[in-house]
């Protein structure tokens, strides 16, 4: 089904390539594209200095295996900061997904060589690729009293204290090696433990999904002029959406809600606006209706 969709979306009278991260989704799309092309396919990725976020080596390995003409652009802090003043013109409205920044740089990189680019978007939502699906199942399996006690315990320790504890543990684990214990990583982990505490305190599946899928949860304080009580209305709406999908299991509900909200309102908006800001057309083979039907 995917190969058929790729073939149907490669009809173009202009140069065509693909975004390639090295992950499953973009690889599944690029494979049939490269196999069915009479010439060499152009592929593009962006890399980061931080190994925890850098997918460039994976993309380059896949490109080598598929025989594509691959280009990697390594993003610097200066590149990212230089984009910030341009974002209102790119998005046309407030847009909070920080991955817009590398997507915009990737689009500009690709537009230098091609006019159309295939992407691997949609695969996570259709085939259960997000870690939040697994995390939700794990959290739901913990008894309520245990979750509540763990939430209180994790939140009681300040982030600064977590930084010290985790930094010490990291130092002990790496002792005798040249690896840096990573104070910044410990700080990030401290924030994540506090986020876990908030998740453990959530009373039901509907709000747990909302929190797992959100960067900021209680947004009432973030929006100027927001009406009092709107946070409670948001919670009520989240529970109503969840209840309307009672014929699906927990993961099925999350995937369908992602397909109906997160995918079009965040992922596709991000890619479309970043790409069209440089007159690059993107096509998404995984969202062919036959692939969606197969996934369900």
C-alpha positions as CSV (number, residue, x, y, z in Angstrom):
1,X,0.0,0.0,0.0
2,X,2.8,2.4,0.9
3,X,4.7,1.7,-2.3
4,X,1.6,2.2,-4.4
5,X,1.0,5.5,-2.7
6,X,4.6,6.6,-3.2
7,X,4.3,5.8,-6.9
8,X,1.1,7.8,-7.3
9,X,2.7,10.8,-5.6
10,X,5.9,10.9,-7.6
11,X,4.3,12.2,-10.8
12,X,5.8,15.7,-11.2
13,X,7.2,17.9,-13.9
14,X,9.7,19.4,-11.5
15,X,12.6,18.0,-9.5
16,X,11.4,15.8,-6.7
17,X,13.2,14.5,-3.5
18,X,12.4,13.4,0.0
19,X,13.0,14.4,3.6
20,X,15.0,11.6,5.2
21,X,15.5,11.4,9.0
22,X,16.7,7.9,9.1
23,X,13.7,6.8,11.1
24,X,11.2,4.2,10.1
25,X,8.6,6.5,8.5
26,X,10.8,8.5,6.2
27,X,12.8,5.3,5.3
28,X,9.6,3.5,4.3
29,X,8.7,6.3,2.0
30,X,12.1,6.9,0.6
31,X,12.8,3.2,-0.1
32,X,10.1,2.8,-2.8
33,X,10.9,6.3,-4.2
34,X,14.5,5.3,-4.7
35,X,13.6,1.8,-6.1
36,X,11.2,3.2,-8.6
37,X,13.2,6.1,-9.8
38,X,15.1,6.1,-13.1
39,X,17.6,8.5,-11.7
40,X,19.3,9.3,-8.4
41,X,16.8,10.5,-5.8
42,X,17.8,13.6,-3.7
43,X,17.3,13.3,0.0
44,X,17.8,15.9,2.8
45,X,18.2,16.0,6.6
46,X,19.3,18.4,9.3
47,X,21.8,17.5,12.0
48,X,22.4,18.8,15.5
49,X,25.5,19.1,17.6
50,X,23.8,17.3,20.6
51,X,24.0,13.6,20.0
52,X,20.8,13.1,21.9
53,X,18.9,14.9,19.1
54,X,21.1,14.2,16.1
55,X,19.5,11.9,13.5
56,X,21.9,12.7,10.8
57,X,24.1,9.6,11.1
58,X,21.0,7.4,10.8
59,X,19.8,9.3,7.7
60,X,23.2,9.1,6.1
61,X,23.3,5.3,6.7
62,X,19.9,4.9,5.1
63,X,20.8,7.1,2.2
64,X,23.9,5.0,1.6
65,X,21.9,1.8,1.7
66,X,19.3,3.2,-0.7
67,X,21.8,4.9,-3.0
68,X,20.3,8.4,-2.8
69,X,22.1,11.7,-3.4
70,X,22.0,12.9,0.2
71,X,22.6,16.3,1.8
72,X,23.0,17.0,5.5
73,X,22.8,20.5,6.9
74,X,24.1,20.9,10.4
75,X,22.2,23.4,12.4
76,X,23.9,25.9,14.7
77,X,22.5,28.0,17.5
78,X,23.1,31.0,15.3
79,X,21.0,29.5,12.5
80,X,18.1,28.9,14.8
81,X,18.2,32.3,16.5
82,X,18.3,34.0,13.1
83,X,15.0,32.4,12.2
84,X,13.0,33.7,15.2
85,X,12.2,37.2,13.8
86,X,10.8,35.5,10.6
87,X,8.4,33.1,12.4
88,X,5.3,35.3,12.5
89,X,5.5,35.8,8.7
90,X,5.9,32.0,8.2
91,X,3.1,30.8,10.5
92,X,0.7,33.7,10.4
93,X,-0.5,32.9,13.9
94,X,0.9,31.8,17.2
95,X,2.5,28.4,16.8
96,X,4.3,26.7,19.7
97,X,6.0,23.6,18.2
98,X,9.8,24.4,18.4
99,X,10.4,21.8,15.7
100,X,9.2,24.4,13.2
101,X,12.7,25.8,13.3
102,X,14.6,22.8,12.0
103,X,11.7,22.1,9.6
104,X,12.1,25.5,8.1
105,X,15.8,25.1,7.7
106,X,15.2,21.6,6.1
107,X,12.7,23.1,3.7
108,X,15.1,25.8,2.6
109,X,17.8,23.2,2.2
110,X,15.6,21.0,0.0
111,X,14.3,24.0,-2.0
112,X,17.7,24.7,-3.3
113,X,17.6,21.4,-5.3
114,X,14.0,20.3,-5.7
115,X,10.5,21.7,-5.9
116,X,8.6,18.8,-4.5
117,X,9.5,16.7,-1.4
118,X,8.0,13.6,0.0
119,X,7.8,13.3,3.8
120,X,7.2,10.5,6.3
121,X,4.6,12.3,8.4
122,X,1.6,10.4,9.7
123,X,3.4,7.2,10.5
124,X,3.5,7.7,14.2
125,X,-0.2,8.5,14.5
126,X,-1.3,5.6,12.2
127,X,1.0,2.8,13.5
128,X,1.5,3.7,17.2
129,X,4.9,5.2,17.0
130,X,4.7,7.7,19.8
131,X,6.1,6.8,23.2
132,X,3.1,8.4,24.9
133,X,1.0,5.4,23.9
134,X,3.2,3.1,25.8
135,X,3.6,5.5,28.7
136,X,-0.2,5.9,29.0
137,X,-0.6,2.1,29.3
138,X,2.2,1.9,31.9
139,X,0.7,4.7,34.0
140,X,-2.8,3.3,33.8
141,X,-1.5,0.0,35.1
142,X,-0.2,1.6,38.4
143,X,-2.8,1.6,41.2
144,X,-4.3,5.0,42.0
145,X,-2.9,5.2,45.6
146,X,0.6,4.3,44.4
147,X,0.4,6.9,41.6
148,X,-0.7,9.6,44.1
149,X,2.0,8.8,46.6
150,X,4.7,8.7,43.9
151,X,3.5,12.1,42.5
152,X,3.8,13.7,46.0
153,X,7.3,12.2,46.5
154,X,8.7,13.2,43.2
155,X,7.3,16.7,43.3
156,X,8.6,17.3,46.9
157,X,12.2,17.2,45.7
158,X,13.1,20.5,43.9
159,X,14.6,20.4,40.4
160,X,17.9,21.7,41.8
161,X,18.1,18.9,44.3
162,X,17.4,16.3,41.6
163,X,20.2,17.9,39.6
164,X,22.6,17.1,42.4
165,X,21.4,13.6,43.0
166,X,21.2,12.6,39.4
167,X,24.6,14.3,38.6
168,X,26.2,12.3,41.4
169,X,24.6,9.0,40.2
170,X,25.8,9.8,36.7
171,X,29.3,10.5,37.9
172,X,29.4,7.2,39.8
173,X,28.1,5.3,36.8
174,X,30.6,6.8,34.5
175,X,33.5,6.8,36.9
176,X,36.7,5.6,35.3
177,X,35.5,6.6,31.8
178,X,36.1,9.7,29.7
179,X,32.3,10.4,29.5
180,X,31.1,13.7,31.0
181,X,28.5,13.3,33.7
182,X,26.3,15.9,32.1
183,X,25.0,18.4,34.6
184,X,22.7,19.9,32.0
185,X,21.2,16.4,31.3
186,X,20.6,16.0,35.1
187,X,18.8,19.3,35.2
188,X,16.6,18.3,32.2
189,X,15.9,15.0,33.9
190,X,14.9,16.8,37.1
191,X,12.3,18.7,35.1
192,X,11.1,15.5,33.5
193,X,10.7,13.9,37.0
194,X,8.5,16.8,38.0
195,X,6.5,16.3,34.7
196,X,6.1,12.7,35.6
197,X,4.8,13.7,39.0
198,X,2.1,15.8,37.4
199,X,1.2,12.9,35.1
200,X,1.0,10.5,38.1
201,X,-1.4,12.9,39.8
202,X,-3.8,13.0,36.8
203,X,-7.0,11.2,37.8
204,X,-8.2,9.7,34.5
205,X,-7.2,8.5,31.0
206,X,-8.7,11.5,29.2
207,X,-6.7,14.1,31.0
208,X,-3.6,11.9,31.0
209,X,-3.7,11.7,27.2
210,X,-4.2,15.5,27.0
211,X,-1.2,16.0,29.3
212,X,1.0,13.5,27.4
213,X,0.2,15.2,24.1
214,X,0.8,18.8,25.4
215,X,3.9,20.9,26.1
216,X,1.9,23.2,28.5
217,X,-1.2,21.8,30.2
218,X,-2.8,24.5,32.4
219,X,-2.6,27.2,29.7
220,X,-5.0,29.7,31.3
221,X,-2.1,31.7,32.7
222,X,-0.3,31.8,29.4
223,X,-3.1,33.5,27.3
224,X,-3.9,37.2,27.9
225,X,-7.5,37.9,28.4
226,X,-8.6,34.3,28.8
227,X,-11.9,33.9,30.6
228,X,-11.9,32.6,34.2
229,X,-13.0,28.9,34.2
230,X,-11.8,28.1,30.8
231,X,-9.3,25.6,32.2
232,X,-12.2,23.6,33.7
233,X,-14.1,23.8,30.4
234,X,-11.0,22.4,28.6
235,X,-10.9,19.5,31.0
236,X,-14.6,18.9,30.4
237,X,-14.2,18.9,26.7
238,X,-11.2,16.5,26.9
239,X,-13.3,14.1,28.9
240,X,-16.2,14.4,26.4
241,X,-13.9,13.6,23.4
242,X,-12.5,10.6,25.3
243,X,-15.9,9.3,26.2
244,X,-17.2,9.6,22.6
245,X,-14.6,6.9,21.6
246,X,-15.8,4.3,24.0
247,X,-15.7,1.5,21.4
248,X,-11.9,1.8,21.1
249,X,-9.3,0.7,23.6
250,X,-7.0,3.2,25.4
251,X,-4.3,3.2,22.7
252,X,-6.8,3.3,19.9
253,X,-8.5,6.3,21.4
254,X,-5.2,8.1,21.7
255,X,-4.2,7.3,18.1
256,X,-7.6,8.5,16.7
257,X,-7.4,11.7,18.7
258,X,-3.9,12.3,17.4
259,X,-5.1,11.8,13.9
260,X,-8.0,14.2,14.4
261,X,-6.2,16.9,16.3
262,X,-2.4,16.7,16.8
263,X,-1.6,15.6,13.2
264,X,-3.5,18.3,11.3
265,X,-3.3,21.1,13.8
266,X,0.4,20.7,14.6
267,X,2.5,18.3,12.4
268,X,0.9,19.1,9.0
269,X,0.5,22.8,9.8
270,X,4.2,23.0,10.7
271,X,5.4,21.2,7.6
272,X,3.0,22.9,5.2
273,X,3.8,26.4,6.4
274,X,7.5,25.9,6.6
275,X,7.7,24.4,3.1
276,X,5.3,26.8,1.4
277,X,7.2,29.8,2.9
278,X,10.0,28.8,0.4
279,X,7.6,27.6,-2.4
280,X,8.3,23.9,-1.7
281,X,5.5,21.5,-2.2
282,X,5.4,18.5,0.3
283,X,3.5,15.3,-0.3
284,X,2.7,12.7,2.4
285,X,2.3,9.2,1.0
286,X,1.5,7.6,4.4
287,X,-1.8,9.6,4.5
288,X,-3.1,8.0,1.4
289,X,-6.6,6.8,2.3
290,X,-5.6,3.2,1.5
291,X,-2.7,3.3,3.9
292,X,-5.0,4.8,6.6
293,X,-7.6,2.1,6.0
294,X,-4.9,-0.6,6.3
295,X,-3.6,0.9,9.5
296,X,-7.0,0.8,11.1
